[in-house]
Amino acid sequence: MKVMIDRDGCISCGLCAGTCPEVFQMADDGLAEVYRAPTGENEEQVRMAADGCPVAVIHIED
């Protein structure tokens, strides 16, 4: 699984970092970023974060 965030569209809501802090974090500029690759253990949380993103900027490639 590969996960990317279109940071240009991020609204800094923090849902992704709250849902899966093992993969997402809020960067110094206030926008979300992927800071660690997903593993099999947190794949479901990554998908939940992508599905819950209010601006749909989290993209997953399987």
N, C-alpha and C positions, 0 to 999 in steps of 0.2 A: 504494500500500500504506500502510495505517495500522496502527501497532503500539501496544499498550497493555499495561501491567503492572498486575495487581491487587495492589498493594503490601501489602494487608492479609494476603495469603496467602504473601507472599515469605518464604523461609527463609534468605536471604542466602548462598546457596551460591556465587554468582559465576559459574555456568556461562554465563549470557547475556553477561556482560561479557567473559568469556574467549573466547567463541565469536565475538562480533561487537562489539569495543570501539568501532567507528565509530558504533554506535547506542546501546548500553547502557553504563551505568557504575554503580558502587556509590556511592550518595549518602552524604552526611555522617552520616545516621542508620543506615547500614549496609545499607539495603535497595536493591535494584536499581531503576533508573529509566531511562526512555527520555530521552536528552538530545539526540538528533539524529534527524531523520526519515530513514527508510531511503531508499536510492537504488536504482536498477536494478543497480548494481554490487555491493551487499551484500544484496540480497533473499534469496539462497540461504542466507547465514549467519544472517539473521534467522529464517528458517524452521527452520533447524537448531537455533537457540537455543530457539525455541518448542517444537519437538518434543522437545528434550532436557531441558526444565525439569522437575525431579522433582515439582513441585507444580502444574504446568500453569496457571501464572498469567499467561503471556504470550499475548495474544490478537491475532490478525491479521485485519484487514479488507482485502479486495482491492478 
